[in-house]
Amino acid sequence: MPLSYQPRTHLTDPDWFYGRSKELSDLFSYLNKPTPQNVQIVGQRRIGKSWLLQVVSLDPALRAKYLSEPDKYTFIYWDLQREIKLAPDVFLKRLLELVLIYLPGELRAECQTFAQQEDNDEALWEVFELLEADDHRVVLLLDEFAAITRNKAFAEDFFSHLRSLFGRSPLTCVTASYLSLGEMCHLGPDSPFFNIFTRIQLELLNQEEAVGFVRDPLEAHNIKVESDAIKGILRLTGPHPCFISQLCHGLMHETLKAGIITKEDVELQNGPFQASVWDDFGYYWQRLSEVEQSLLREIADGNQPKSLENPVFLCLERLSLVRRDKGAVVPFSIPFSQYVKDTKGTDVYFEKAFSDPEFNGASFMLMAENLLNASLRIHNNMREDLLAAIRAMQGRPQEAMRTCGRDVLPPLMDMVYQAEFRITPAGKQIDICREFDTKAEARQFPRHLAAHFHLLRISGNDGSHAEDYLEACTPARAFLTVLETIHLAEEVYKRYP
């Protein structure tokens, strides 16, 4: 299969993988040593950690390129997040099973006799002794390593034992995680677990890789992309591999027959794309400390950090939330920058809603009512609809969300449409949203408002969408939809009184 976009899925074809030449070279340089080095891949969610591990396990040509004796290696990819009942004894048993599954034929047959032992730990040690005698190396690619560190069943003595396993020459480990191993686990001040691992930080694509990732898969499908369209795509996605893949995947299917992507095609995808990445932005934001959030807001407002050696700035850079562009520090994309600016109004509600373990339905309703009462510009008839949505959040969350999309969103669209176009709107919600996108791209309409309209159109499903949203209609999601609707209504009434 030719190079293509496969957003938010596992890598099953190494031909889909693009770029990361430096990181791959660094990784294999550690694995190609006489005594291979354990490595931790650290990076933001959706930055490509899993794909990096998966392409190493799937692509023999890649291994042949970097390893002096590729036949002496067995690569095993293991996603720990998919292990439902993980415990220390289960981990060791499963590790032994995987080693025996993936070893080449003759070695597997030699090691099978050890698998009959009841003691998995002892069996593993004997298998590794045999592999050591044969000069064969197993590289264990452990994805979502945090699944172990979050599990209370894995105590300090387990990590001490794991450290001794990974210290043996036949077994090398490569982990992937959001936090570094030093932040997640240790064995005390004298013998930390992480000190046997070399760290590779996975960050945003460089500019050359980002442009190539936009252009090359499209050209592989005989779709030409204009230079202005490439700029427009990267303005929305930044050099973020997942977001490039997501936006270009939609563009590719929309323009496959035409065979060309123009700036106008990108503009039509603006609103839907921003709405689709809103949850990702929320995930990034909610995991930052107050100090990190404060500096990120400063950067989004155009202020430069006082020092590029500031640990807080370096943390934001490692998390791929900011980048350096022509000597200036900026958020990684324009939509993310706008998201950061827009968080000021309702952050206190989001933080309270998801930080209090005692939070319940009554608290959801009270906080939403308080926000509605504080919004003085909203007209009474719309206030009644929003109050009805608030009262439905706990017992009938789907009705709360539909009230936002069916009863509140259309009049807000009418107000804005009449103010901007001086006529009564006609057409579906999605068509009106696209017109807002076009004006936003031309700097004639607030970009963040266009994104708000799309977000409510999707999450506040009015019943017209083909997708079944019933399972996603939880009280928590209804709460967030109502908050977003109140915020949008306040913004609209403020701009178009």
Steps between C-alpha positions, in 0.01 A plus 500: 500500500641847414582760762168626637335669796371274775410731792437368850558134424767238550772469237442174312697583183854642531449683168266739682781626722661831409804692626663478843834416341704654783305324774523166320872544445551585867291204615678245285840640598420398859371159394795426271759510777685186615290534816175665386374796701149522648310802366195698610297684234328794668251737341159662486181307428447443124854608414590159347661294778297185426562521126874531561500176701270328254703584190814365670320172567338476155764615251786256428645740241534766769679261732730386219589863431611581852613172661829332414353151568120528480453122511637503854201704622139414584265797541182466708239778513279486811223750574456488878182707487322204340586269790185505712617300804866589525693394812866411561451124457281558192764733355777241532281221362392712204859610434611137483214419261586790270868410490415141400252621236737742327836321519619347171418131451811318624548722802132470586521122498804506730328730745166317507620253765554781749143622455366187669631613838251633752726788603478758218783704644737204502389400150576850372849499648580166336364620165717811521806291583440293187453816291816648646696190403362531146576878492133572423324813623136558579384863478180551698302801374271591791228747404301692765744412777295720735247214521750328731603804703135593568424146619547467876564126461844586358694589813860609546638146504349429156684795343819383667449158342413657165817706517705183539320339202561801275860510612573167331653513152243271326207724601476868409197714572360804317210669680257765377321733740366851552713553811862398536584193707662725757168679548300177519703253703823451693661266751618762741787751491779243469370276222240664276337285237531762229880533511545196272298675225615757246231756420379601152252789505247481217383846401340679204616426147763733361388735225635286215329186632173687560486631143595159363233326709238733353620466140641150450201278594268717291730479199519123553124500435540728194364806682682825443506744793553868433769683698242733657302194608807352670546825691132500595519141624805567715341814644219279633702195603844636577777243451297249704494157328161383629321822409664514156385143442147574619447814292666359188306175527176698468638719224621200302157338493327830418729574205585152368292549182619856437864398540603831655477671840464878502505760775120514476476124568701549818278789609190279476658255745597769750201485734445123501870443560520740793194343660651153458822589686332691783515198734872457431562864587305452823710195586821695449381798701355313796828316567704817539580660832379853574851635434516319164153623405595855592812500281311338213237776520777760489646340188155476336455873567822573311737542793835323487638298794769689689743210459509206263675310780199542729399147618132585453556606139714193433221281636246661263742447212557133593123454513477636142267780607730779380757526223763742378410683180738750340658590831171529690323253730138426402235237584533201267198604288268797454185312618681385814613857565139616475387217726747614768369856476140380531558290813503799733124526540395150604818335630385522859194290418692240302762469773241460775295252299785256448714544812243432773452123561173576683357685201140397428202587283369769735839674489500487120161671492588762761821601326331521159220712650756730661672551166166567329403752770835675458436541125292819506473560124306186404133565419230344715356258241844350435573501872192279550625251239842489667341450840301208358823350368662537842212319671523215249877444536486231767198285412472571125845612382417435132204739529722765657746474213226505237342805660829681449528389136131515407355793697791730592747474213263591210388839643862585578589420140207713378618798704855481369394424142262792482756734656775390261306437178194721561265220388315210662710181483399200293650155491629240745705575808812357338462730196459806721805396703703475181404854406620615841826311435551681171458840665725395789775398258469840332534663844144639475361288784651381832670167437426366847126568460497293182656213694241539781214471251644179354562353844138549605374376166683171562479447877153654533356253249156617390404153380589558135848343510548158350723390789352349814594736782285332766785307660715815523224699672623485862418754773860625492493555125158665524644732765786602273264551205273723708799702625624545143151607387469758780845632415412526129166671573673757721758567227235540230281735704808702591603542135153525346274668762 
